[in-house]
Amino acid sequence: METTDAAAMLDSMQVVDVREPYEWAAGHLRDATHIPLQQLPKRFEEIDPDQPVLMVCQIGQRSALATEFLRKRGYDAHNLEGGAEAWTGAGHPLISDAGGEGAVVDGWAQTLDL
């Protein structure tokens, strides 16, 4: 899902950030839930299956894996194309754990270990 569409639909979707804790702490979308990618297989039931979900990571690679994982389980899951970098590049804010303006920090590519 492109950033423009995601921003327009944000209030009607759950947002799940699959980045690592240090990435989340630096900056994440408001009202997002943090479930690191490697924890998703054990924690996906925390996500409401009756509401669309937007998956987020740094550039969209990890969240694409998470999106596919959830779709196979019947979720209406969408990947934020370009991730948090595209989100901030389009002028949308992130918030930090400290409560101020957030930022994107470098993560690393992962696979989803099942």
FINU-175926 format. One record per residue (C-alpha): residue number from 1; x, y, z. Coordinates in nm, 3 decimals, decimal comma, m for minus. Layout:
+-----+---------+---------+---------+
| num |      xx |      yy |      zz |
+-----+---------+---------+---------+
| NUM |       X |       Y |       Z |
...
+-----+---------+---------+---------+
This chain:
+-----+---------+---------+---------+
| num |      xx |      yy |      zz |
+-----+---------+---------+---------+
|   1 |   0,000 |   0,000 |   0,000 |
|   2 |   0,139 |   0,338 |  m0,101 |
|   3 |   0,197 |   0,601 |   0,169 |
|   4 |  m0,082 |   0,827 |   0,039 |
|   5 |  m0,339 |   0,548 |   0,068 |
|   6 |  m0,202 |   0,437 |   0,404 |
|   7 |  m0,221 |   0,789 |   0,547 |
|   8 |  m0,581 |   0,826 |   0,428 |
|   9 |  m0,682 |   0,491 |   0,582 |
|  10 |  m0,468 |   0,502 |   0,895 |
|  11 |  m0,757 |   0,561 |   1,136 |
|  12 |  m0,940 |   0,253 |   1,009 |
|  13 |  m0,643 |   0,014 |   1,023 |
|  14 |  m0,430 |  m0,152 |   1,284 |
|  15 |  m0,062 |  m0,070 |   1,240 |
|  16 |   0,202 |  m0,327 |   1,330 |
|  17 |   0,571 |  m0,238 |   1,321 |
|  18 |   0,797 |  m0,542 |   1,275 |
|  19 |   1,133 |  m0,368 |   1,321 |
|  20 |   1,382 |  m0,431 |   1,599 |
|  21 |   1,338 |  m0,263 |   1,939 |
|  22 |   1,606 |   0,003 |   1,877 |
|  23 |   1,439 |   0,097 |   1,547 |
|  24 |   1,096 |   0,118 |   1,712 |
|  25 |   1,233 |   0,334 |   1,996 |
|  26 |   1,383 |   0,582 |   1,748 |
|  27 |   1,053 |   0,638 |   1,569 |
|  28 |   0,727 |   0,467 |   1,475 |
|  29 |   0,381 |   0,551 |   1,344 |
|  30 |   0,133 |   0,673 |   1,605 |
|  31 |  m0,088 |   0,409 |   1,763 |
|  32 |   0,126 |   0,129 |   1,617 |
|  33 |   0,183 |  m0,202 |   1,790 |
|  34 |   0,537 |  m0,337 |   1,807 |
|  35 |   0,587 |  m0,703 |   1,718 |
|  36 |   0,941 |  m0,769 |   1,590 |
|  37 |   0,941 |  m0,991 |   1,282 |
|  38 |   1,095 |  m1,294 |   1,454 |
|  39 |   0,825 |  m1,279 |   1,725 |
|  40 |   0,537 |  m1,264 |   1,478 |
|  41 |   0,483 |  m1,644 |   1,451 |
|  42 |   0,425 |  m1,660 |   1,827 |
|  43 |   0,239 |  m1,329 |   1,867 |
|  44 |   0,027 |  m1,284 |   1,554 |
|  45 |  m0,291 |  m1,369 |   1,746 |
|  46 |  m0,249 |  m1,035 |   1,927 |
|  47 |  m0,359 |  m0,876 |   1,597 |
|  48 |  m0,735 |  m0,846 |   1,544 |
|  49 |  m0,825 |  m1,067 |   1,245 |
|  50 |  m1,145 |  m0,870 |   1,185 |
|  51 |  m0,973 |  m0,539 |   1,110 |
|  52 |  m0,733 |  m0,452 |   0,824 |
|  53 |  m0,371 |  m0,431 |   0,930 |
|  54 |  m0,085 |  m0,222 |   0,791 |
|  55 |   0,258 |  m0,380 |   0,833 |
|  56 |   0,559 |  m0,147 |   0,864 |
|  57 |   0,936 |  m0,180 |   0,869 |
|  58 |   1,223 |   0,040 |   0,748 |
|  59 |   1,196 |  m0,006 |   0,370 |
|  60 |   0,917 |  m0,261 |   0,326 |
|  61 |   1,113 |  m0,585 |   0,302 |
|  62 |   1,048 |  m0,729 |   0,650 |
|  63 |   0,692 |  m0,601 |   0,652 |
|  64 |   0,633 |  m0,775 |   0,315 |
|  65 |   0,730 |  m1,105 |   0,479 |
|  66 |   0,499 |  m1,028 |   0,770 |
|  67 |   0,216 |  m0,932 |   0,534 |
|  68 |   0,243 |  m1,262 |   0,349 |
|  69 |   0,258 |  m1,454 |   0,678 |
|  70 |  m0,066 |  m1,290 |   0,796 |
|  71 |  m0,246 |  m1,323 |   0,461 |
|  72 |  m0,184 |  m1,698 |   0,469 |
|  73 |  m0,370 |  m1,698 |   0,800 |
|  74 |  m0,668 |  m1,509 |   0,666 |
|  75 |  m0,579 |  m1,153 |   0,772 |
|  76 |  m0,653 |  m0,850 |   0,554 |
|  77 |  m0,288 |  m0,744 |   0,571 |
|  78 |  m0,116 |  m0,469 |   0,372 |
|  79 |   0,252 |  m0,381 |   0,339 |
|  80 |   0,353 |  m0,015 |   0,365 |
|  81 |   0,547 |   0,015 |   0,039 |
|  82 |   0,885 |   0,174 |   0,105 |
|  83 |   0,835 |   0,141 |   0,481 |
|  84 |   0,906 |   0,411 |   0,736 |
|  85 |   1,154 |   0,573 |   0,498 |
|  86 |   0,879 |   0,633 |   0,239 |
|  87 |   0,640 |   0,741 |   0,516 |
|  88 |   0,873 |   1,014 |   0,642 |
|  89 |   0,983 |   1,097 |   0,287 |
|  90 |   0,619 |   1,181 |   0,210 |
|  91 |   0,617 |   1,421 |   0,506 |
|  92 |   0,433 |   1,201 |   0,756 |
|  93 |   0,560 |   1,201 |   1,115 |
|  94 |   0,701 |   0,934 |   1,339 |
|  95 |   0,704 |   0,951 |   1,718 |
|  96 |   0,985 |   0,828 |   1,940 |
|  97 |   0,958 |   0,631 |   2,262 |
|  98 |   1,071 |   0,950 |   2,437 |
|  99 |   0,756 |   1,119 |   2,308 |
| 100 |   0,920 |   1,359 |   2,067 |
| 101 |   0,968 |   1,359 |   1,693 |
| 102 |   1,087 |   1,021 |   1,570 |
| 103 |   1,342 |   0,922 |   1,310 |
| 104 |   1,421 |   0,623 |   1,094 |
| 105 |   1,738 |   0,434 |   1,185 |
| 106 |   1,906 |   0,158 |   0,985 |
| 107 |   1,793 |  m0,195 |   1,043 |
| 108 |   1,899 |  m0,508 |   0,862 |
| 109 |   1,744 |  m0,754 |   0,620 |
| 110 |   1,592 |  m1,064 |   0,772 |
| 111 |   1,404 |  m1,373 |   0,675 |
| 112 |   1,107 |  m1,501 |   0,871 |
| 113 |   1,221 |  m1,805 |   1,069 |
| 114 |   0,928 |  m2,040 |   1,124 |
+-----+---------+---------+---------+
